[in-house]
Amino acid sequence: MTDARRADEVSRRVLRDALESHACVALWIILSAVVILFNKYILSVYGFPYPIALTMTHMAFCSAIAFALVRVFKVVEPSEGMTRETYRERVAPIALLFAISLWASNTAYVYLSVAYIQMLKALSPVTVYGIGCAIGLETFTARRLGNLGVVTLGVMIASYGELNFNMFGFCVQLLAVVVEACRIVSVQIVLGKANLKLNPITTLYYVSPASFVFLLVPFALLEMPKIVYGYEVTHSVHYQAGIMLGNASCAFLLNLALYLLIGRTSALTLNVSGVIKDMFLIGISAAVFESPISATQLVGSLVAFSGVCYYNYAKLNEAQRKAAQELETQTEVKTGDNKLEKL
């Protein structure tokens, strides 16, 4: 095989993998946008301002569907390596982080606009990168740090012009960003390095019930008295099973797409791709919920988007170089083996 043909095969393989990964990213972006806008509508417009209860509805639905797929219809098999010790030490912490992340994120939608929340979420790449470097999942380079710094700077510029600022919502969303970064890195470790054969369905099968249990305590203390006794309720509360079921179904599909994407790419790629989703949601939410966007916010969004484009370009070049090096190494090994056989 000539060098030109070998290089062409490497480029095609890398391009095919990149297209598959980008297809997963596109699916995740669409589902994430639907769930975010749906949650904002339920919590702020529809008349159900209970983020913990909404999150528990999602977890209960995911648990039921995952249980049916694993135990009843046996679409997939449960993990053979899942023991009580493994569940307690590896899965339960992920479930706790998942519960806190969803709780905090949904709470922020009660106090902040969708556009501003998406701007704050662009802090996720730097958070994930820092955690990944600390535990050895990511390699520290000044160029990548600078690239992510540009993304974050752009979002900070966009946030500077926020008109409807709420300190509590701001702090809750920052908490959600940090916890979500920890969760994504933890999931990547469990799926990639632990001796567990988990797919998106079995991951939800193990994680969702524990997340539901963890949410029981804050729900009992913070929201159940309001729902049962009407404390602090200044308007009528709406609840319709059809709307909640549709919302929970969208959340289930999003969680499947999320775990599938984490298994195929790195946590950092997921978060940087999320910035594209955030920019998309800023425009959609501004039109749907009539959230004003200033010129400063627009400039910041463009800066962040430019940083994301450069990051994806750099990652593609890096993948092509690594694939070429691996192929060259394999070719050298085969050549050496052939020479030994002739001797």
N, C-alpha and C positions, 0 to 999 in steps of 0.2 A: 504494500500500500504506500503510495507516494505521500510526501509530507503535505502537499496541497490538499489531497483528498482527505487525509487524516484531520487536518485543520478545519476543513469544511464540515466533516462529521461532528467535530467538537462544537463548532459554532451552531450547527443545527440542533444538537442535543441541548445545549445551554438555552437556545432560543425557545425550544419546545417546553423546557422546564419553566422558563420565565413566563411564557404564555399561560401555562396551567396555573402557576402561582398567582398571576395577575387576574385570571378568571375567578379564582377563589377570593381574592381581594375585592373584586367588583361585586360579587355576590354578598360578601360581608358588608360592604359599604351600603348597598341598597337596603338590606334587611336592618342594618343599624339605624339608618335614617328613618325607616318606617317605624321602628320601635320607639325611637327618641321622640318623634313628633306625636306618636300615639300616646306615649306616657305624659308628655307635656299637655296634651289635650285633656286627658283624664284628670290630671292633678290640678290644672289651673283653669280650664274652661268648662269641662263637663260637670265638675262639682263633686269630686272625690279626693280631697286633699290629704290623703293618708299614704305616704310613700312606703312605709313599712308593710302595711296591709297589701298594697299593690305588689310589692316585691315578694311577699309570702304567697300571693296568688300565682305568680310566675313559678316559684319553686315547687309549689304543690302540683301544678300542672305538669311541669317538666318531670317531676318524680313519678307521677302516675303514667305518663306516656312512656318514659324510659323503662319502668317496671314491666309494662305490658309488652314492649318490644323484646325485653331480655327474658322474662320469666314465662309469659303467657304464649306469645307468638314465636319466641325463640329465634328472632331474626338474627341476633348476635349472641355469642356466649359470654357469660361473666368472666372476669379475669381469674385465671388459675392461681396466680401468685398473690391474690388479695387475701391477706390474713387480718386478724383483729389488730395485731401489732402494726402492720403496714397501714391499715385504715386509720388507726389512731395517730400514728406519727407522720404520715404523709398526706393522706386525703383530708382528714379533719381540719388541719391548718389551712388547706386550700379552700375548703368549704367556708371556713370562718372569714377568710379574706374576701371570698366571693360575696358573702352576705353583707359584710361591711361596705364593700365597694358599691354594690347595687343600692343599698340603703342610702348611703351618702349621695350617690349620683342622683337618685330619684328625689331626694330631699331638696337638692339644689334647684330642681326645676320648679319648685314651689316659690322660690325667692328670686331667681335670676331668669333672664331671657335665654332662649335656646342659643341664640347667636353668641352671647357672651360666654356661655358655658363651653361652647365648642372652641372658642378662642383660648380659654384656660386649659382645655384638654391638650393643647399642643405642647404643654410642658411635659407630657408623658414620655416623649422620646429621650429627653435628657435624663429623666428619672430612671427609665428602664436601662439606659446606657450605663449610668452610674452603678446601678445594682448589678448589671451583667458584668461589668469590669471588676467589681468587688469580689464576685464569687467565681470568676473565670469563664463565664459564658461568652463574653465579648472581649475583643482585643482593643486595648486603648491606643488610639492614634490621635495626634493633634489635629489632623485634617478632618477626621470624622467628628471630633468634638467641636471644631469650628463650624462645620456644616450644620450640626444640630443646634449650635448656638445661634446661627442665623435664623433657623426655623423658630426657635423660642423668642428671639428678639423681635421677629416680625409679629408674632402673636401678642407680645407685650405692648408693642406699639399700637396694635389694633385694640387692645384692652384699655389703653390710656383714654380713649374717647368714649368709654362706656357712660351712658347717661343715667341708667337705672341701677346704680351700684348698691349692693346690700352686703354688709360685712359678714353677717352670719352665713349667707349663701356662698360668699366668696371662700370662707374658711372651710365650709363643708365640701365644696368642690375640690379644693386643694387636698383635703383628706382623701377624697375619692380617687384623685390622680395618683397619690402615693400608694395607697392600698391596692389599687388596680395594677400598678407597676409590679408590686411585690407578688401579686397573684399570678400575673402572666408569666413572670420568670419562674415561679414555683411550678406552674403547670408544665412549662417547657422542660424542667428538670425531671418531673415525674414521667412525662410521656417519652422523653428521650434517653434518660440515664437510668431510671429505676427499672427493675426487672418486672415490669407490669405491662401486659398487653392490653392497652386501653385504646378504644376508638371514641369518636365523639359521643355515641349513644351510651356506652358503658361509663364514660366519664360523667355524664349527667346522671346516670343511674346511681353512682356512688356519691357524687358531690351534692346534688340537689336536695335529697332528704336531710342531710346534715346542715345545709344552709338554712333550710326551713326551720329546723330545731333551734339553731342559733338565733334566729330572728324572733322566736317566741318571747324571749325575755324583754327586749326593747318594745315589742308590740304590746305586751301586757302592761308595761309601765307607762308608755307614752301615748299610745293611740287607742287602746281598748276602752279606757274610761271615756274618751271623747265620743267614740262610736256608740257605746252602750248607754251612757248617761247624758250625752250631748254637751259635755264640757267644752267651752271655748268655741262652740259652733255658732257662727253669726249668720249662716245662710243654710238653705236646705241642702242636704247631702243626697246625691244621686247614685244609684247602683242598679245597673242592668246586666243580667247574666250574659246576654249576647255580646255586649261590648267588652266585658271582662274576659270572656272566653276567646274572642278574637284577638285581644291584646296579649293574652297568655300564649296563644298559638304562635303569634309573631315572635314573642320572646323565646319560645322553644326553638324555632327555626334559626333564630339569631345565635343562640347558644351552640347549636350544632355547627353552624358555620364558623363560629369563633374557635372552637376546639379543633375543628378540621384545619383551619388556617394556621393555628399555633403549631400543629403537628407537621405542617409542610414548610413553614418558614420560621425565621427567628422572631423572638418577642419584639426586638427593636424594629424589624421590618413591619410588623403588625402595627406598632404605634405610629411610625412615620407615615404609613399608608393611611392611618386614621386621620392624619392632618388633612389629607385630601377630602375625606368624608366630612371633616369639620368645616372646611371651606365651602363645600357643597351645601351643607346644612345651614350655614350662615345665610346664604342667599335664599334658600327655600323658606326658612323660618321668618326671615324679614318680610317675605311676601304673604305668608299664611297668617302669622300672628302680628303683623304690622309693627315689627321691631325696627326702630330707626338705626341706620348705619351711617356714621360720619365719614368724612373724607380720610381722617386719620386712621380709622379702622380699616378702610379699604386699602390704603397704602400698606399697612401692616400685614394684611391678608395676602397681598401680592408678594411681599418679601418672604413670607413663610412658604408660599406655594413655590417660589423660585428655589428655596432651599430644599424642598421635597423633591423637586425635579432633578436637581443635581445629585441628591443622595441616591435616587433610584438609578441614575446613570452610572454613578461610581460603583454601586453594588453589582450592576450587570457586568461591568468591566472586570471587577474583582472575581466574579464567578467564572468568567471566561478564562482568566489567567490561571485560576486554580484547576479548572478542568483540563486545560492544556498541559499543565505541569504533571497532573496525575497520569494522563495518557502517555506523556513522554517517559515517565518513570516506568510504567507498565511495559512499554516497548523496549526499554533498555533491559529490563529483567528478562523478558522473553528472548531477546537477542543473546544475552549471556547464557541462558539455559540451553539454547540451540547450539552454541559453541561448545558447551560442556558435553552435550550428547554426541557431537561429532568426534570429540576427543575420546 
